[in-house]
Structure formats: structure tokens, C-alpha cells
Amino acid sequence: MLSWWSLSIAVVAVVAVGVLAVSIGVGQCPGMAGESYEFVTNWGSEGSEDGQFDLPYGVALDAEGNVYVVDTQNCRIQKFTRDGQFLTKWGTLGVHDGQFRLPYALAVDNDGNVYVSDTDNRRIQKFTSDGTFLTEWGSAGSGDGQFPRPLGIAVDDDGNVYVADVGNHRVQKFTSDGRFLTKWGAFGTEDGEFIWPWAVAVDSAGGVYVADAFTNRMQKFTSDGSFLTKWGTPGTGDNRFMSMVGVAVDHEDNVYIADAFNNYIQKFTSDGTFITKWGKQGIPDGMLEAVVGVAVDRDGNVYVGDVTNYRVQKYRPVKR
């Protein structure tokens, strides 16, 4: 079951290849008000009990601030309060409704419905906020509504669903019940092309941000796929990435990018102007090992899936 997934873990797992240790709160954008982030709390450990994880990849929030985590190799979703108190869980290994084979990412719409990319089942599943199955769509392939393996997923304010179709090097857009609307992208490095589009997020104006993992650049589009802008280059440091695998947008349309190899989060304006970054490789509180999923609440608190530390970490902004 893990033959392909071993490749994705190799892409996002942190290895000793000269990872840059970046102190929390360094690297503010010149000319902008100083901003940094500090550790608040974390929860989780390795295992399969309630509140434990086996590779917590995806993270998402609902309007009440509840935190949903994709517990990938336990093939389930776990739901917590914003401080990490366990609330409920759903999912088991399998191919039937409500079951998963290596779920990767999730998103929550304005009604509290939860959409999960069920990667090895090549489908999207939709649930209520307590895990009741609603519908599903997708199959293996390259046609409209098909996926080799769907990864990142996002929902806009109108309930439209965007899926990072990594193997087909494109983004697909659907209605909330899975009706295909449009698609864009092809293999390549030109504007609007992708090599492994890994994660996707949507801002309040309908702008769609796609993390192009292999080229380590963020591309921004309109809601129908027209190219707007891009930023990012390979490497370490401000606006540079080694494994761009997670993206989130806050209520002010700032963009947060998770870099698994560099073990930091970078924050940008909606047009790609660098604001700040934080993160450092390690095990102690606030340090990261293969950060992937990222989500932001209405107060600006940031939640990240700290994958190989088997936990979720929460940070808050500090103005200076």
C-alpha cells in the first residue's frame, strides 16, 4: 500500500541535507511593522489512540476554531478544540464510504462540511463536521474529475472545491457536491504550468494559490485559472524553498507556506511580498520536523502539522 507513498514521504520528510536552522521570528520584511510568532501549545504523540498520530499531514479549521487533522497512516480524521482537546474521530482503512487509504489533506466550508482528499482511493470524500458521510467523487485516470492521486484541497466562500491533481499536473475545480467545473495546468515550468502541484488555498477575493512543489514556487490564479503572479525560488532563506508542500490564507489574505525540508513557515502578502518566517529543525516545543499542513484561525493563530514529531503545534503572532 505504501509503494507510492514512500516517494511522497521522501519528498516531504526532513533529511540531513544542510537544512537551514531559522530562529523563530527572524526575517521580517523591510519597511513593514515588525512581526514574529511564538509557540503556544502542541498536542499529539506517535500512536493510534485518541489524540495520537501516525503522520499528521493535513490541518484545517472550522468557523468555531475547531481543528481537524488528517492522521494519514491511521487512515482517519481527528477533531480537536483549538487547544488540543480531543472531540471525535472518523475513518478506518478501506475503500467504502467513510473509509480511507492514505488520506492527505482536508478543507472545511462555511457550513462546517469537511472535504478529504482520499489519496490512494483516488477520490474526494465529503462529511459533516462530526464525520457523517455525505458524498464522494473521483476515480483513477486523467479525465475530468479523475485523479492519479489527489493531494491538496481548498474550498472558497461559494463552496467550490479546488483539488491539487498532482499526477496530472493540474488543478481541478468542482461544486460542493462534486460536479466538475473547470481545470487548468499542464506539465512544465512556464506560468500556469506545474511539476507536482502539491497544495492549494483560496483567499476572500477568490484568488487561488497553488504550491508547485518541484519548482518551489507559489503561483496565484483567478478562480477560473487565469494566471496572476508567482514567487519563490529553490533554496533556503526569505522567499526560498526546498519543499513547498502546504499553503493557507488568513482572513486578511496573507499567505502562509509550509516548507518541509527547511522546517519553517513563511508568511507573505497576497501578491507575494515577504513578511516574516519562523521555524527550526528539532524536537523541543516550537521546533519542527517535516512541517506540511498549515491553517490559520480568525485571531491569526497558526496551526501546523509537525509530521515526524507526530504532533500539531500552535503559534500566535507577536507585534514588535
VOGU-3710 file (C-alpha; in Angstrom, 3 decimals, decimal comma):
1> mlswwslsia> 0,000/0,000/0,000  2,876/2,363/0,682  4,882/1,925/-2,526  3,910/5,312/-3,973  3,545/6,947/-0,605  7,144/6,150/0,244  8,046/8,560/-2,552  5,905/11,334/-1,116  7,370/10,810/2,325  10,834/11,113/0,757
11> vvavvavgvl> 9,754/14,429/-0,733  8,451/15,912/2,497  10,477/14,162/5,209  13,353/16,131/6,629  16,783/14,640/5,945  20,251/15,808/6,788  20,943/17,789/3,634  22,074/21,086/5,041  18,737/22,202/6,399  18,872/25,841/7,420
21> avsigvgqcp> 18,140/26,450/11,100  15,954/29,546/11,174  15,180/31,136/14,529  11,556/31,869/15,307  10,540/35,375/14,306  13,510/36,383/12,195  13,496/37,792/8,684  10,816/40,482/8,732  10,113/42,342/5,529  11,924/45,688/5,471
31> gmagesyefv> 9,558/48,622/5,758  6,751/46,610/7,365  5,845/46,570/11,018  7,948/44,001/12,861  6,142/40,722/13,357  7,136/37,400/14,817  5,441/34,227/16,040  5,770/32,452/19,353  4,952/28,925/20,452  1,638/28,490/22,300
41> tnwgsegsed> 0,993/24,765/22,704  1,139/21,408/20,973  -0,541/18,062/21,221  -0,039/14,544/19,965  2,418/11,679/20,087  3,139/8,636/17,963  0,401/6,012/18,109  -3,166/5,125/17,243  -5,085/6,126/20,368  -7,304/9,216/20,545
51> gqfdlpygva> -5,093/12,276/20,192  -2,159/10,291/18,848  -0,959/10,353/15,232  0,878/8,352/12,628  1,971/11,153/10,247  -0,382/14,141/10,776  -0,250/15,712/7,324  -3,315/17,904/6,746  -4,694/20,534/9,145  -7,847/22,661/8,763
61> ldaegnvyvv> -10,142/24,800/10,930  -13,862/25,458/11,035  -15,616/28,740/11,827  -15,718/27,879/15,550  -11,967/27,324/15,654  -12,100/23,540/15,915  -9,038/21,830/14,466  -9,288/18,896/12,052  -6,212/16,750/11,442  -5,593/14,129/8,780
71> dtqncriqkf> -3,987/11,211/10,621  -2,617/9,751/7,416  -1,281/6,311/8,219  -4,024/5,664/10,783  -6,446/6,351/7,906  -8,685/8,666/9,906  -9,642/12,241/10,697  -9,376/13,586/14,247  -11,165/16,692/15,526  -9,945/18,840/18,434
81> trdgqfltkw> -10,674/22,097/20,187  -8,319/24,964/19,396  -6,261/23,999/22,460  -5,954/20,344/21,525  -8,758/18,694/23,479  -9,907/15,602/21,588  -13,510/15,781/20,334  -14,149/12,987/17,848  -12,665/10,907/15,040  -13,793/9,013/11,992
91> gtlgvhdgqf> -12,380/6,711/9,339  -10,727/3,324/9,021  -8,630/1,631/6,358  -10,727/0,616/3,367  -12,441/1,542/0,118  -16,039/2,018/1,252  -17,828/5,274/2,086  -16,171/6,891/5,099  -13,063/4,730/4,829  -9,661/5,899/3,610
101> rlpyalavdn> -6,455/4,723/2,033  -3,808/7,277/2,937  -5,857/10,472/3,301  -3,655/13,513/2,849  -5,384/16,903/3,141  -8,725/18,386/4,134  -10,724/21,602/3,959  -13,817/22,920/5,738  -16,529/25,033/4,087  -18,611/27,827/5,638
111> dgnvyvsdtd> -21,311/25,319/6,641  -18,810/23,160/8,515  -18,683/20,360/5,942  -15,324/18,599/5,708  -13,719/17,581/2,405  -10,914/14,998/2,472  -8,510/14,011/-0,290  -8,551/10,211/-0,045  -5,314/9,823/-1,937  -4,908/6,120/-2,632
121> nrriqkftsd> -8,644/5,712/-3,292  -8,313/8,470/-5,922  -11,339/10,359/-4,653  -12,656/13,240/-2,572  -14,988/12,469/0,325  -17,358/14,963/1,963  -18,563/14,715/5,577  -20,483/16,692/8,153  -18,463/18,242/10,966  -18,977/15,138/13,121
131> gtfltewgsa> -17,883/12,723/10,428  -21,183/11,640/8,883  -20,554/10,669/5,261  -22,304/12,845/2,665  -20,886/12,121/-0,792  -17,761/11,305/-2,774  -16,367/11,727/-6,269  -13,336/10,789/-8,315  -11,641/7,773/-9,820  -8,229/6,880/-11,204
141> gsgdgqfprp> -7,319/8,498/-14,504  -6,666/11,737/-16,352  -10,159/12,725/-17,473  -12,299/15,448/-15,938  -12,970/14,555/-12,315  -10,311/11,833/-12,292  -7,037/11,743/-10,350  -3,892/9,624/-10,256  -3,776/10,791/-6,625  -5,428/13,950/-5,266
151> lgiavdddgn> -3,423/15,853/-2,652  -4,149/19,457/-1,586  -7,738/20,660/-1,305  -9,413/24,013/-0,619  -12,938/25,476/-0,570  -13,946/29,028/-1,497  -16,702/31,145/0,068  -19,202/29,883/-2,519  -18,496/26,276/-1,630  -16,489/25,450/-4,747
161> vyvadvgnhr> -13,794/22,831/-4,192  -10,272/23,049/-5,654  -8,079/19,949/-5,808  -4,338/19,736/-6,473  -4,242/16,902/-9,011  -0,546/16,196/-8,543  -0,051/13,357/-11,012  -1,862/15,174/-13,813  -0,009/18,428/-13,054  -3,189/20,481/-12,823
171> vqkftsdgrf> -5,844/21,951/-10,548  -9,460/20,823/-10,828  -12,467/22,814/-9,631  -15,796/21,297/-8,547  -19,093/22,288/-6,997  -19,638/21,293/-3,371  -21,315/18,053/-4,462  -18,555/17,072/-6,873  -19,770/18,332/-10,241  -16,787/19,175/-12,440
181> ltkwgafgte> -16,473/22,879/-13,335  -13,066/23,529/-14,856  -9,376/22,681/-14,754  -6,050/24,292/-15,564  -2,388/23,386/-15,722  -0,025/21,134/-17,614  3,434/19,688/-17,034  6,125/22,344/-17,249  7,794/25,375/-15,729  6,085/28,214/-17,576
191> dgefiwpwav> 3,437/30,435/-15,970  0,351/28,335/-15,330  2,244/25,060/-15,665  3,181/22,733/-12,788  5,514/19,972/-11,759  3,783/18,352/-8,795  1,189/20,880/-7,640  1,026/19,785/-4,021  -1,196/22,192/-2,075  -3,891/24,770/-2,780
201> avdsaggvyv> -5,617/27,618/-0,891  -8,187/30,310/-1,714  -8,436/33,907/-0,474  -11,512/36,053/0,213  -11,457/37,531/-3,303  -11,373/34,126/-4,961  -7,640/34,125/-5,676  -6,273/30,581/-5,874  -2,747/29,825/-4,622  -1,025/26,660/-5,814
211> adaftnrmqk> 2,183/25,330/-4,262  4,248/23,905/-7,119  6,399/21,528/-5,099  9,094/20,517/-7,577  9,801/24,036/-8,852  9,385/25,533/-5,356  7,267/28,458/-6,461  3,851/29,739/-5,483  1,513/30,550/-8,359  -1,634/32,657/-7,973
221> ftsdgsfltk> -4,660/32,431/-10,250  -8,181/33,739/-10,582  -10,953/31,323/-9,636  -11,214/30,153/-13,264  -7,497/29,545/-13,655  -6,153/32,734/-15,235  -2,557/33,280/-14,144  -1,933/36,345/-11,939  1,516/36,191/-10,370  4,169/33,915/-8,877
231> wgtpgtgdnr> 7,005/33,961/-6,353  9,645/31,715/-4,853  12,889/30,047/-5,906  14,722/26,931/-4,678  16,983/27,294/-1,663  16,985/28,491/1,934  16,165/31,939/3,241  13,491/34,560/2,598  11,210/33,629/-0,311  13,215/30,482/-0,999
241> fmsmvgvavd> 12,007/26,910/-0,542  13,230/23,336/-0,577  9,869/21,535/-0,377  6,802/23,775/-0,724  4,063/21,368/0,378  1,492/23,359/2,383  -0,327/26,679/2,000  -3,008/28,582/3,920  -4,588/32,042/3,712  -5,782/34,137/6,687
251> hednvyiada> -8,786/36,490/6,859  -6,600/39,389/5,710  -5,479/37,325/2,687  -1,923/36,856/3,898  -0,373/33,635/2,605  1,438/31,069/4,785  3,669/28,467/3,135  4,970/25,294/4,803  8,433/24,155/3,723  9,078/20,574/4,830
261> fnnyiqkfts> 12,827/20,431/4,131  13,637/23,854/5,577  11,350/23,269/8,562  9,867/26,737/8,551  6,703/28,646/7,764  6,973/31,752/5,587  4,316/34,473/5,521  3,613/36,742/2,525  1,099/39,320/1,369  -1,362/38,202/-1,295
271> dgtfitkwgk> 0,942/39,470/-4,056  3,999/37,631/-2,735  5,741/40,300/-0,656  7,690/38,594/2,110  6,583/39,424/5,674  8,256/37,004/8,085  9,229/33,403/8,703  9,726/31,124/11,658  10,804/27,579/12,401  13,820/25,463/13,294
281> qgipdgmlea> 14,506/21,767/12,978  14,201/19,815/16,198  12,059/18,053/18,769  11,510/20,618/21,605  8,361/22,742/21,785  8,055/25,072/18,807  10,640/23,234/16,708  9,658/21,241/13,646  10,419/18,015/11,809  8,842/17,919/8,313
291> vvgvavdrdg> 6,151/20,600/8,565  3,400/20,031/5,976  -0,159/21,090/6,836  -0,826/24,681/7,893  -4,007/26,552/8,900  -4,785/29,986/10,403  -7,693/30,997/12,667  -9,538/34,317/12,841  -7,182/35,578/15,554  -4,112/34,897/13,450
301> nvyvgdvtny> -3,011/31,813/15,365  -1,218/29,328/13,133  -1,580/25,543/13,421  0,883/23,219/11,694  1,191/19,503/11,152  4,601/18,627/12,603  4,702/15,309/10,767  7,625/13,290/12,080  7,259/14,718/15,584  3,726/13,239/15,438
311> rvqkyrpvkr> 2,005/16,351/16,743  0,174/19,571/15,933  1,788/22,831/17,003  0,100/26,183/17,587  1,769/29,594/17,297  0,497/33,140/17,816  1,610/36,423/16,251  3,607/38,908/18,295  3,846/42,506/17,081  7,111/44,330/17,736
//
